[in-house]
Amino acid sequence: MAKYRIEIKKSAVKEISKLPVIDLKKILKEIESLTDNPRPFGAIKLSGDDKYRLRVGSYRILYQIFDSKLIVTLVKIGHRKDVYK
């Protein structure tokens, strides 16, 4: 199976830089795992959107998958109470 490339929007980079170090390690590990399998167990497709959600503790990673180009684009990363706003 081909590996996907990870692209991160500028707004998501800012959100990543504000995360606590303890949670950052777990989140980066999950992001890296998306290169092998962009639809892992626990990833949920959001209704009404072409995005997926992945839970990492109290944080959520929102991303889009472009299968034709083998790209996963990280759209938003944040605490579960703020990420959907």
Secondary structure, 3 states (H helix, E strand, C coil): CCCCEEEECHHHHHHHHCCCHHHHHHHHHHHHHCCCCCCCCCCEECCCCCCEEEEECCEEEEEEEECCCCEEEEEEEEECCCCCC
